[in-house]
Amino acid sequence: MTYTLTARLLTIARQTYAIVGDGPVPMIDAGPAPTSSNAIGWTAAPYGVQAGLANDDAGLVGNIPEGIVIAIRGTTPPGPNEPPRQVVVDWASDALAVLLPAAGSPPGFPGDIHLGFYTSFMQLWSKLGPAVKAVVAAFPGQTLYVTGHSKGGAICPLVAWRLRQDYPDARIVVRSFAGARVGDAVFAAAYNAALTDHIRYEYDNDIVPHLPAETSIMGALGAPPLVTMLLQHVNPGYASVGTLSYIKADGRLVGDSLALQAQRIARLVLALSTVPGIQQVIQCHDISAPTAGYVRAQYPN
């Protein structure tokens, strides 16, 4: 069976969770394709790197028939098989949601950027950047695909922005899944003008694309006015980048609209009010099971 390019990029995003140390990335096989590496079609084995205080940042670069793929790993999920220190450091980095200027060179990000994600990118790119350079030299003139899930989806725009600086003539395509937001409206406007082929996929009641927490969600959940005020101070205006392709529960894709935005907030707040609803919200973020929403999505290409 032939799988769409987007479905294969999703599988590559999942494969980043198998990165252990610097070197070839193990293949994954936890069920039928497209959740297994045999659906990807690597023409050059992916090379992965780890960085950060506890190897909490990771990414890979490899080649498929369509071009070169750079993929960023998401947040380390808690579990008995995961290094406890890596989990703690990774989640602590996600929580550093203060927006700060990151205009230094290189790569000179416009606007303000999430401190934790910016730090993760800078640590990771010091090792992944040279690996990307080597693959680009081996496969000149190819399209550069950037992908990632969760935290990896948040860092995708930072990677794509840096690639635009390093390879100004390259075609850059970004497909992010369940990504958190990484910068303010100034960053989003500059990014969307420079990187025009970024589709972000968000499924049903997945809460991560709404993070850092929107004050509208906190208010609806009954947060005290002081908490809401503090959130507005810490988070004066995160903005999403790229074009939204929203995945409905039945797998169909729809575009963004004001009505959809309001419906999503209302449904998410309702789900977070019950234990079963919270469990469903958590499940919506998964990309590992064949039954997961992101895996079942009807990707057109």
Secondary structure, DSSP 8 states (H G I E B T S, - for coil): ----HHHHHHHHHHHGGG--SSEE-----SSSTTSSGGGT--SEEEEEEEESTTS-EEEEEEEETTEEEEEE------STTS-HHHHHHHHHHHH---EEE---TTT---SEEEHHHHHHHHHHHHHHHHHHHHHHHHSTT-EEEEEEETHHHHHHHHHHHHHHHH-TTS-EEEEEES----EEHHHHHHHHHH---EEEEEETT-SGGGTTT-HHHHHHTT--HHHHHHHHHH-S-EE--SEEEEE-TTS-EE---HHHHHHHHHHHHHHTTSHHHHHHHHHTT--SSTTSHHHH-----
